[in-house]
């Protein structure tokens, strides 16, 4: 890859989902200075998948992605081609980048306030591939949608207006073993999913999303622009099929690919990570949040679970100034975990107060359990990002060395990441 930075500020490009060694990964250590060019060698040795790439500069990832620094990377292979899935790019195989934005009289606005930093930025305008009020004209047959959630914070809960079912065929890491018929699909920031949708009835239909209720104080936040979602459903994308052609419809395959599962018994180590929220944050002492919203009885008693927060707020006020993992904010100069190359480990990840999508660089994992139970069918497949609402147990295989460039693990709500909800690990 050849990446030239023509901005007036530093940037990086992280290949989200590519399983490659540390120096090529494009995390916050691999800064591309203004006017300079980065030439990483990317050796692609993984199954066909829908991946993404985006800026990963610590402290400005959220603003840079919001301004446009995100894209899609498609990996293809023979096993996928042999299935005969819809694969005419832009015709019946559509990469769809979902993002939400705020506009003020046509100007893109990033709400850089404390509440937005605490909860993550959500916009009231949904864009698909950068287009407002998008319409997809599709053939009247089976169409493949490659959904990429490149939003800063919004969790999509997608369904069609006529409640038609569709087949989910691929997770972050590539194709599933067999298609799963669903009527709705949740997609957290950083996650991807591939669907097969049948448009052979020739009827126009709209893909919509439920309001995003992911914040600690539902209802109240609805009043604050950029901090939370309104209560209405949003239109994501309208599909207008051509009337059915005479080409024979290919059926949805019964089986997709064989996935090489890692034996959970081969895990040599268990690590626990807690995604922690600094409720005081930087607003404290400057008035806007410290006194009014956050300090009062509502937070302490009602919504936050009482004693635990009270104790934490009082006990380690210093740490509570920023988001973090295990109560510690990200530090570029601190390697938080050390893993042996080739090892399999179990990572238990839980979070505070909101659902947080955890993303781990340089690996793929499977979800072993969610909320202490066997995961739902929707948790299957190889992943690099998963939503932590209930605590999850992940089976992770470390196949890539970090060399002198550690990998990141972080919340993919980009404002959380920028404000410290990130750690780094070495694989040697
Ligand atoms: Cu988070």
Boltz pocket constraint, residues with backbone or C-beta under 6 A from the ligand:
constraints:
  - pocket:
      binder: B
      contacts: [[A, 275], [A, 355], [A, 356], [A, 357], [A, 411], [A, 412], [A, 413], [A, 416], [A, 417], [A, 421]]
      max_distance: 6.0
